[in-house]
Amino acid sequence: MEGERPEPRRSPSAAQLMLTRYLSDLQDADTPANPIQPKWHTGRLPNSKVGDGKPRLLLMGQRRSGKSSISSVVFHKMPPSETLYLETTTQITKDQMHSFMDFQVWDFPGHLDYFDPAFDVDNIFGEIGALVWVIDAQDEYLDAINRLNTTILNLQQHYPSINVEVFVHKVDGLSEEYKSDTFRDIIQRVQDELSDNGYENAPVNFYQTSIYDHSIFEAFSKVIQKLIPQLPTLESLLNSLCSTCRIEKAYLFDVLSKIYIATDTSPTDIGSYEICSDYIDVIVDISEIYGWDRSNLSGRGAEDSSAREFSGESGNDDAESLIRMEKKGSSYLYLREINK
C-alpha cells in the first residue's frame, strides 16, 4: 500500500554465511586416496537427497545371534528390553535410513546361503558399504566362524574392497575374563583361517558389542565413518574447533541414531561419549514436547529455501536445541543441534 515502508529483509548472520560458504565448497573437499572409488560417492553432501546410490550395511550371522535386535535398537530406537519379543527373521529385511547420510540396512536371515546360484550376488554385494557379521559370544560360535571365513574368502575374490566388521555380540552376560578370552579366540581363529588361504591383511575389524550399553553405538559409529568420503575434512574442522575454543573433545552426532559421524583426532574416551549420548536423548525428549517449527517465520522461509538451493542440499531445517552443563566447577558439556 502507498505510504507503507517495505519490511526490511533480514541479512544472514556471519555464522550462516560461513556455513553456506562451507557447504558450497564441501563437494570439492579432499578425499582419502583410494584407487577403487565407491559407487555411492556422488561428490555431494553425505545427507544429500540427490544421489546415484546409497551405501548398504549388510547385517549377517547365524540365527538368533542378535542381528534384528541391533537394527531395532540402533536405527528404530526400540528399548533393548523389548527386543526379547522380536520374531526370527525369515526373509531379507530392507530399511532406508535418512539422516546425516542416506544408507540402507539389509537384515539377512541366518539360514540363507548368499552365494547360492539362485541369488543375484552382484545385486547383494555390488553397492555394499560394509558387511557387519554378528557372532553370539554366549553361544557356540565355531560354525559362525566357519561361515564368516567362507563369506570373507568369497568376497576377497570378487569384492576385495568391502570392509568386514565383526561384532562379537551379547558380551554383557560374560565375565570380564571370559569376555576377553572369547574375543581373542574369535579373532585368532578368523585370522588363522584367512592366513592359511593367503589373505594376511584382509580388511576385517572386530568389536565387542551389547545392546544394553553404548558399545553397539560406538561400533556402528566407526563402521559408518568409513563410508563418509569427507571424513578427513570433518575431522580437520573439529580439530580447529577444539584448538580455537579450547574444547577437550568434540563429536559430530547423528541425533536420530546416536552414531557419531566424526570426532577430532584426540583419543576417544568412552565415558565422554556416553555422557554426550545420554544428553542427546534429553534433547530428543525435550524437543518432542517443546519443539516448534521455525521454517514459517516471517521473512525466513524464502531465505532458508534459497540457502538450501545454493548449497545443493534438501531436507534439513534449522534446529534450536542447546544444552550446557557445568561439571566440577571448570568443565562444561556444550551440546548444540545444528539441523534436523
C-alpha positions as CSV (number, residue, x, y, z in Angstrom):
1,M,0.0,0.0,0.0
2,E,1.1,3.6,-0.6
3,G,2.8,5.2,2.3
4,E,3.9,2.0,3.9
5,R,7.6,1.2,4.1
6,P,8.6,-2.3,2.9
7,E,9.7,-4.7,5.7
8,P,13.5,-4.8,5.7
9,R,15.0,-8.1,4.6
10,R,17.0,-9.8,7.3
11,S,20.6,-10.3,6.3
12,P,22.2,-13.7,7.1
13,S,24.3,-13.8,10.2
14,A,28.1,-14.4,10.0
15,A,27.6,-18.0,11.1
16,Q,25.0,-18.6,8.3
17,L,27.3,-17.1,5.7
18,M,30.2,-19.2,6.9
19,L,28.1,-22.4,6.9
20,T,26.7,-21.6,3.4
21,R,30.2,-21.0,2.0
22,Y,31.5,-24.2,3.6
23,L,28.6,-26.3,2.2
24,S,29.2,-24.9,-1.3
25,D,32.9,-26.0,-1.1
26,L,32.4,-29.3,0.6
27,Q,31.8,-31.2,-2.7
28,D,35.4,-30.3,-3.6
29,A,36.8,-31.4,-0.3
30,D,39.8,-33.7,-0.2
31,T,39.0,-37.4,0.0
32,P,41.3,-40.3,1.1
33,A,43.4,-41.7,-1.7
34,N,41.7,-44.9,-2.9
35,P,42.2,-46.4,-6.3
36,I,38.7,-48.0,-6.1
37,Q,36.1,-45.3,-5.9
38,P,32.9,-46.3,-4.1
39,K,29.9,-46.4,-6.3
40,W,27.8,-44.3,-3.9
41,H,30.2,-41.3,-3.8
42,T,28.3,-38.6,-5.7
43,G,30.6,-35.7,-4.7
44,R,27.7,-34.2,-2.8
45,L,26.9,-33.9,0.9
46,P,26.6,-37.2,2.7
47,N,23.0,-36.4,3.5
48,S,22.1,-35.0,0.1
49,K,18.7,-36.3,-1.1
50,V,20.0,-36.3,-4.7
51,G,22.4,-39.2,-5.5
52,D,23.1,-42.1,-7.7
53,G,23.0,-44.8,-4.9
54,K,23.1,-45.4,-1.2
55,P,25.7,-47.3,0.7
56,R,24.5,-50.6,2.2
57,L,25.1,-52.1,5.6
58,L,24.5,-55.8,5.5
59,L,23.7,-57.5,8.8
60,M,24.7,-61.2,8.6
61,G,25.3,-64.0,11.0
62,Q,23.7,-67.1,12.5
63,R,20.1,-67.4,13.6
64,R,19.3,-65.8,17.0
65,S,22.7,-64.0,17.0
66,G,21.1,-60.6,17.6
67,K,21.0,-59.0,14.1
68,S,17.4,-57.8,14.3
69,S,17.8,-56.6,17.8
70,I,20.8,-54.5,16.8
71,S,18.9,-52.9,13.9
72,S,15.9,-52.2,16.0
73,V,17.8,-50.6,18.9
74,V,20.2,-48.5,16.8
75,F,18.0,-47.4,13.9
76,H,14.5,-47.7,15.3
77,K,15.0,-46.6,18.9
78,M,13.5,-49.7,20.3
79,P,14.2,-50.2,24.1
80,P,16.6,-53.2,24.5
81,S,14.2,-55.0,26.8
82,E,11.6,-55.2,24.1
83,T,13.9,-57.0,21.6
84,L,13.1,-60.2,23.5
85,Y,9.8,-60.3,21.7
86,L,11.2,-59.9,18.2
87,E,10.4,-62.8,15.9
88,T,13.1,-64.6,14.0
89,T,13.9,-63.0,10.6
90,T,12.7,-65.3,7.8
91,Q,13.3,-63.1,4.8
92,I,15.6,-60.2,3.8
93,T,14.5,-57.0,5.5
94,K,15.5,-53.7,4.0
95,D,15.3,-50.4,5.8
96,Q,16.0,-46.9,4.4
97,M,17.8,-44.6,6.7
98,H,17.5,-40.8,6.0
99,S,19.8,-38.9,8.3
100,F,23.2,-37.2,8.0
101,M,23.9,-39.6,5.2
102,D,21.4,-41.8,3.4
103,F,22.1,-45.5,3.6
104,Q,20.3,-48.9,3.6
105,V,20.3,-51.6,6.2
106,W,19.7,-55.1,5.0
107,D,19.0,-57.7,7.6
108,F,19.7,-61.2,6.3
109,P,18.2,-64.4,7.7
110,G,20.8,-66.7,9.2
111,H,19.8,-69.8,7.3
112,L,20.3,-68.4,3.8
113,D,23.3,-69.3,1.6
114,Y,24.0,-66.0,0.0
115,F,26.4,-67.4,-2.7
116,D,23.8,-69.9,-3.9
117,P,23.3,-69.6,-7.7
118,A,19.6,-68.7,-7.0
119,F,20.7,-65.4,-5.5
120,D,22.0,-62.4,-7.5
121,V,25.3,-61.9,-5.8
122,D,26.2,-58.7,-7.6
123,N,22.8,-57.2,-6.6
124,I,23.5,-58.0,-2.9
125,F,27.2,-57.0,-2.7
126,G,27.5,-54.6,-5.7
127,E,27.0,-51.4,-3.8
128,I,27.8,-52.6,-0.3
129,G,29.3,-50.2,2.2
130,A,30.1,-52.7,4.9
131,L,29.4,-56.2,5.9
132,V,28.5,-56.5,9.6
133,W,28.8,-60.1,10.8
134,V,27.3,-60.7,14.2
135,I,28.6,-63.6,16.4
136,D,26.8,-64.5,19.6
137,A,29.5,-64.7,22.2
138,Q,27.2,-66.6,24.6
139,D,26.6,-69.4,22.2
140,E,28.7,-72.0,20.4
141,Y,30.5,-69.9,17.7
142,L,32.6,-72.3,15.7
143,D,30.0,-72.7,13.0
144,A,29.5,-69.0,12.8
145,I,33.3,-68.5,12.4
146,N,33.4,-71.1,9.6
147,R,30.5,-69.3,7.7
148,L,32.2,-66.0,8.3
149,N,35.5,-67.2,6.8
150,T,33.7,-68.7,3.8
151,T,32.0,-65.4,3.2
152,I,35.2,-63.4,3.5
153,L,37.1,-65.7,1.1
154,N,34.3,-65.4,-1.5
155,L,34.2,-61.6,-1.1
156,Q,38.0,-61.3,-1.4
157,Q,37.8,-62.9,-4.8
158,H,35.1,-60.7,-6.3
159,Y,34.7,-57.7,-4.0
160,P,38.1,-57.2,-2.3
161,S,37.4,-53.6,-1.2
162,I,34.5,-54.4,1.1
163,N,35.1,-53.8,4.8
164,V,34.1,-56.7,7.0
165,E,33.1,-55.7,10.5
166,V,32.7,-58.5,13.1
167,F,30.5,-57.7,16.1
168,V,31.2,-60.2,19.0
169,H,27.8,-59.6,20.4
170,K,26.0,-60.2,23.7
171,V,29.2,-59.8,25.8
172,D,27.2,-58.1,28.6
173,G,26.4,-61.5,30.0
174,L,30.0,-62.6,30.3
175,S,32.6,-62.0,33.0
176,E,35.5,-59.7,32.1
177,E,38.0,-62.6,31.9
178,Y,35.8,-64.9,29.9
179,K,34.8,-62.0,27.6
180,S,38.4,-61.2,26.8
181,D,39.3,-64.8,26.2
182,T,36.3,-65.3,23.9
183,F,37.2,-62.1,22.0
184,R,40.8,-63.2,21.5
185,D,39.8,-66.7,20.5
186,I,37.4,-65.5,17.8
187,I,40.0,-63.1,16.4
188,Q,42.7,-65.7,16.3
189,R,40.5,-68.3,14.6
190,V,39.4,-65.9,11.9
191,Q,42.9,-64.6,11.2
192,D,44.5,-68.1,11.2
193,E,41.9,-69.3,8.6
194,L,42.4,-66.3,6.3
195,S,46.2,-66.5,6.7
196,D,46.1,-70.2,5.7
197,N,44.3,-69.2,2.5
198,G,46.8,-66.4,1.6
199,Y,45.0,-63.4,3.0
200,E,47.3,-61.8,5.5
201,N,45.8,-58.4,5.7
202,A,42.2,-58.8,4.8
203,P,40.0,-55.8,5.8
204,V,38.4,-57.3,8.9
205,N,37.7,-55.4,12.1
206,F,36.4,-56.7,15.4
207,Y,34.3,-55.1,18.1
208,Q,32.8,-56.2,21.4
209,T,29.1,-55.1,21.5
210,S,25.9,-55.2,23.5
211,I,22.6,-53.5,23.0
212,Y,22.4,-52.9,26.8
213,D,25.2,-50.3,26.8
214,H,26.8,-47.8,24.4
215,S,29.2,-50.3,22.8
216,I,26.9,-51.0,19.9
217,F,26.5,-47.3,19.1
218,E,30.3,-46.8,19.2
219,A,30.9,-49.8,17.0
220,F,28.4,-48.6,14.4
221,S,29.9,-45.1,14.6
222,K,33.3,-46.5,13.5
223,V,31.6,-48.5,10.7
224,I,29.7,-45.5,9.4
225,Q,32.7,-43.2,9.4
226,K,34.4,-45.4,6.9
227,L,31.5,-44.7,4.4
228,I,31.9,-40.9,4.6
229,P,34.3,-39.6,1.8
230,Q,34.6,-36.2,3.6
231,L,35.7,-37.7,6.9
232,P,39.2,-36.1,6.9
233,T,37.7,-32.7,6.2
234,L,35.2,-33.1,9.1
235,E,38.0,-34.2,11.5
236,S,40.1,-31.2,10.5
237,L,37.2,-28.8,11.2
238,L,36.6,-30.4,14.6
239,N,40.4,-30.2,15.4
240,S,40.2,-26.5,14.5
241,L,37.1,-26.0,16.7
242,C,38.9,-27.7,19.7
243,S,42.1,-25.7,19.4
244,T,40.3,-22.4,18.8
245,C,37.7,-22.8,21.6
246,R,39.9,-24.8,23.9
247,I,37.4,-27.8,23.8
248,E,38.7,-31.0,25.2
249,K,36.7,-33.3,22.9
250,A,34.2,-32.7,20.1
251,Y,31.8,-35.1,18.4
252,L,29.5,-34.6,15.4
253,F,26.5,-36.8,16.2
254,D,23.6,-38.0,14.2
255,V,20.8,-37.3,16.6
256,L,18.4,-39.9,15.3
257,S,20.7,-42.9,15.9
258,K,23.3,-41.5,18.4
259,I,26.0,-42.5,16.0
260,Y,28.9,-40.0,15.9
261,I,29.7,-39.2,12.3
262,A,33.1,-37.7,13.2
263,T,35.3,-36.6,16.1
264,D,38.5,-34.8,16.5
265,T,41.8,-36.8,16.4
266,S,42.4,-36.8,20.2
267,P,41.9,-40.2,21.9
268,T,38.2,-41.1,22.3
269,D,37.1,-41.6,25.9
270,I,34.1,-43.9,26.2
271,G,33.0,-42.0,29.3
272,S,32.7,-38.7,27.5
273,Y,30.9,-40.4,24.6
274,E,28.3,-42.0,27.0
275,I,27.6,-38.6,28.6
276,C,27.1,-37.0,25.2
277,S,24.9,-39.8,24.1
278,D,22.7,-39.6,27.2
279,Y,22.2,-35.8,26.6
280,I,21.2,-36.5,23.0
281,D,18.3,-38.5,24.5
282,V,17.5,-35.5,26.6
283,I,17.4,-33.2,23.6
284,V,15.2,-35.6,21.6
285,D,12.7,-36.0,24.5
286,I,12.5,-32.2,25.2
287,S,12.3,-31.3,21.5
288,E,9.3,-33.6,21.1
289,I,7.5,-31.8,23.9
290,Y,8.6,-28.2,23.4
291,G,9.9,-28.1,19.9
292,W,8.4,-25.7,17.3
293,D,8.7,-25.2,13.6
294,R,10.7,-22.1,12.8
295,S,10.6,-22.5,9.0
296,N,7.4,-20.4,8.7
297,L,8.8,-17.4,10.5
298,S,8.2,-14.1,8.6
299,G,11.0,-13.4,6.2
300,R,12.9,-16.6,6.9
301,G,11.1,-19.2,4.7
302,A,12.4,-17.9,1.3
303,E,15.8,-17.1,2.8
304,D,16.3,-20.6,4.2
305,S,15.0,-22.2,0.9
306,S,17.4,-20.1,-1.2
307,A,20.3,-21.1,1.1
308,R,19.5,-24.8,0.8
309,E,19.2,-24.4,-3.0
310,F,22.5,-22.7,-3.2
311,S,24.3,-25.4,-1.1
312,G,22.7,-28.2,-3.1
313,E,21.1,-29.8,0.0
314,S,17.5,-30.5,0.8
315,G,15.5,-31.9,3.7
316,N,17.4,-30.2,6.6
317,D,15.8,-27.4,8.6
318,D,17.5,-25.3,11.2
319,A,17.3,-26.5,14.8
320,E,17.2,-24.6,18.1
321,S,18.3,-27.2,20.7
322,L,21.1,-26.3,23.1
323,I,22.3,-27.8,26.4
324,R,25.2,-26.6,28.5
325,M,26.1,-28.4,31.7
326,E,28.7,-27.4,34.2
327,K,30.6,-30.1,35.9
328,K,33.2,-29.9,38.7
329,G,33.3,-26.1,38.5
330,S,35.5,-25.7,35.5
331,S,34.4,-28.3,32.9
332,Y,31.4,-27.8,30.6
333,L,29.4,-30.0,28.3
334,Y,28.1,-27.9,25.4
335,L,25.6,-29.5,23.0
336,R,24.1,-27.7,20.1
337,E,21.8,-29.2,17.4
338,I,22.9,-28.0,14.0
339,N,19.9,-29.0,11.8
340,K,17.1,-31.5,11.7
